[in-house]
């Protein structure tokens, strides 16, 4: 994630020249359509941040690594670099036992440590889009309403089998939980 610089009027948005641990972003950030789809206020400071995705396998980052660094330049040619802490999540780990691994839930932005939603605004179980504690036709209908779309940045949880698109694989994944309550009951 790269933050906009307050007061400068200039975004610190890297081009496709941004590199994390040797890998380029998964999306071409010079394409205006991709650029617009990857802007949001991630840290709640009221400023637009640019979210970059990297294919982990290409970065050389592995289990046990605790830091990753980004280098690149803004569209204006200003060099940028920075390092931050990373947490590598093993693909087999499912901390809340809800049938979705922690790595998948991190991508979907659901709570990887809670099998059930605490309230309507708490996104916990990926198969329960409306957070009513039950996976049913209303959740499938909500998912189907996004069918064929690129997984939206503001609601990545619609991409249940994270591949960047809402498609039949996501509906099939959700259908496997249809009729079940969160927590497996």
C-alpha positions as CSV (number, residue, x, y, z in Angstrom):
1,X,0.0,0.0,0.0
2,X,1.3,3.4,-0.9
3,X,-0.1,6.5,0.7
4,X,-1.0,9.9,-0.8
5,X,1.2,12.7,0.6
6,X,-0.9,15.1,2.5
7,X,-0.6,18.8,1.4
8,X,1.5,18.1,-1.7
9,X,-1.3,17.5,-4.1
10,X,0.8,14.7,-5.6
11,X,0.1,11.0,-5.2
12,X,2.9,8.7,-4.3
13,X,1.4,6.0,-6.6
14,X,4.0,3.7,-8.1
15,X,3.9,2.7,-11.7
16,X,4.4,-0.9,-12.8
17,X,8.0,-0.3,-11.8
18,X,7.2,-0.9,-8.2
19,X,9.0,-4.0,-6.9
20,X,8.5,-6.0,-3.7
21,X,11.2,-8.5,-2.9
22,X,12.0,-8.8,-6.7
23,X,8.4,-9.1,-8.0
24,X,6.3,-6.6,-10.0
25,X,2.7,-5.9,-9.1
26,X,0.2,-8.4,-10.4
27,X,-1.8,-5.6,-12.1
28,X,-0.5,-3.0,-14.6
29,X,-0.8,0.2,-12.5
30,X,-0.2,2.4,-15.6
31,X,-3.6,1.3,-17.0
32,X,-6.2,3.9,-15.8
33,X,-8.9,1.2,-15.3
34,X,-6.6,-0.8,-13.0
35,X,-5.4,2.3,-11.2
36,X,-9.0,3.4,-10.4
37,X,-9.9,0.0,-9.1
38,X,-7.0,-0.1,-6.7
39,X,-7.6,3.2,-4.9
40,X,-9.2,3.4,-1.4
41,X,-8.6,4.9,2.0
42,X,-7.1,1.8,3.7
43,X,-5.9,3.4,6.9
44,X,-8.9,5.7,7.6
45,X,-6.9,9.0,7.4
46,X,-9.2,10.5,4.7
47,X,-6.5,10.3,2.0
48,X,-6.6,7.9,-1.0
49,X,-4.1,5.0,-0.8
50,X,-3.0,2.8,-3.7
51,X,-3.2,-0.9,-3.1
52,X,-0.8,-3.1,-5.0
53,X,-1.1,-6.9,-5.2
54,X,1.9,-9.1,-5.7
55,X,2.0,-12.8,-6.4
56,X,3.6,-14.2,-3.3
57,X,5.3,-17.0,-5.1
58,X,7.2,-14.5,-7.3
59,X,8.4,-12.3,-4.4
60,X,10.8,-14.8,-2.8
61,X,9.1,-14.1,0.5
62,X,8.7,-17.3,2.5
63,X,7.4,-18.6,5.8
64,X,9.5,-17.1,8.6
65,X,10.2,-13.8,6.8
66,X,9.1,-10.8,8.9
67,X,9.8,-7.9,6.6
68,X,9.3,-7.0,2.9
69,X,10.5,-3.9,1.0
70,X,9.0,-2.0,-1.9
71,X,11.0,0.2,-4.3
72,X,9.7,2.1,-7.2
73,X,8.9,5.6,-8.4
74,X,5.8,7.8,-8.7
75,X,4.3,8.7,-12.0
76,X,6.2,11.9,-11.6
77,X,9.5,10.0,-11.4
78,X,10.1,10.5,-7.7
79,X,11.8,7.5,-6.2
80,X,10.1,5.7,-3.4
81,X,11.1,2.9,-1.1
82,X,10.0,1.5,2.2
83,X,9.9,-1.6,4.3
84,X,7.3,-3.0,6.6
85,X,6.4,-6.0,8.7
86,X,4.8,-9.0,6.9
87,X,3.0,-12.1,8.3
88,X,3.2,-15.2,6.2
89,X,0.1,-17.3,6.6
90,X,0.5,-21.0,5.8
91,X,-2.1,-22.1,3.2
92,X,-3.4,-24.9,5.4
93,X,-4.2,-22.8,8.6
94,X,-7.9,-22.2,9.4
95,X,-7.9,-20.6,12.8
96,X,-11.7,-20.3,13.2
97,X,-12.5,-23.7,11.6
98,X,-15.1,-22.2,9.3
99,X,-13.9,-24.0,6.1
100,X,-11.9,-21.0,4.8
101,X,-8.2,-20.9,5.4
102,X,-6.7,-17.8,7.1
103,X,-4.9,-16.8,3.9
104,X,-8.1,-16.9,1.9
105,X,-10.0,-14.9,4.7
106,X,-7.2,-12.3,4.7
107,X,-7.8,-11.9,1.0
108,X,-11.5,-11.8,1.4
109,X,-11.2,-9.3,4.4
110,X,-13.3,-11.5,6.7
111,X,-12.4,-12.2,10.3
112,X,-10.0,-15.2,10.2
113,X,-10.3,-15.7,13.9
114,X,-14.2,-15.7,14.2
115,X,-16.4,-18.4,12.7
116,X,-19.6,-16.3,13.3
117,X,-20.4,-12.6,12.9
118,X,-20.9,-10.7,16.1
119,X,-23.3,-8.3,14.4
120,X,-24.5,-7.3,10.9
121,X,-21.4,-5.2,10.2
122,X,-18.9,-7.9,11.3
123,X,-17.7,-9.9,8.3
124,X,-16.6,-13.3,9.7
125,X,-17.8,-16.3,7.7
126,X,-17.2,-15.9,4.0
127,X,-20.2,-18.1,3.1
128,X,-22.6,-15.7,5.0
129,X,-22.5,-12.5,3.0
130,X,-25.4,-10.9,4.8
131,X,-24.0,-11.8,8.2
132,X,-27.2,-13.4,9.6
133,X,-25.4,-16.5,10.8
134,X,-26.8,-18.8,8.1
135,X,-25.6,-19.5,4.5
136,X,-28.6,-19.8,2.2
137,X,-30.1,-18.6,-1.0
138,X,-30.0,-14.9,0.0
139,X,-26.2,-15.2,0.2
140,X,-26.0,-17.1,-3.1
141,X,-28.2,-14.4,-4.7
142,X,-26.0,-11.6,-3.4
143,X,-23.0,-13.4,-4.8
144,X,-24.7,-14.2,-8.1
145,X,-25.5,-10.4,-8.5
146,X,-21.8,-9.9,-9.0
147,X,-21.3,-12.8,-11.4
148,X,-18.8,-12.1,-14.2
149,X,-17.4,-9.0,-12.5
150,X,-13.8,-8.5,-11.4
151,X,-13.7,-8.9,-7.7
152,X,-14.4,-5.4,-6.3
153,X,-11.7,-3.9,-4.1
154,X,-14.4,-2.6,-1.7
155,X,-15.9,-6.0,-1.3
156,X,-13.3,-8.7,-2.0
157,X,-15.3,-11.3,-0.1
158,X,-17.4,-12.0,-3.2
159,X,-14.4,-13.8,-4.6
160,X,-14.6,-16.9,-2.4
161,X,-12.0,-18.8,-4.5
162,X,-9.7,-15.8,-4.9
163,X,-8.8,-15.5,-8.6
164,X,-9.8,-11.9,-9.2
165,X,-13.3,-12.6,-10.6
166,X,-16.7,-13.6,-9.3
167,X,-17.6,-16.7,-11.2
168,X,-19.0,-20.2,-11.0
169,X,-16.2,-21.4,-8.8
170,X,-17.3,-18.9,-6.1
171,X,-20.9,-19.9,-6.4
172,X,-20.0,-23.6,-6.2
173,X,-17.9,-22.9,-3.1
174,X,-20.8,-21.0,-1.4
175,X,-23.3,-23.7,-2.4
176,X,-21.3,-26.3,-0.5
177,X,-22.2,-24.3,2.7
178,X,-25.8,-23.6,1.8
179,X,-28.2,-24.6,4.6
180,X,-25.6,-24.4,7.3
181,X,-25.2,-22.2,10.3
182,X,-21.9,-20.5,11.0
183,X,-19.7,-22.5,13.3
184,X,-20.7,-25.8,11.6
185,X,-24.0,-26.3,13.4
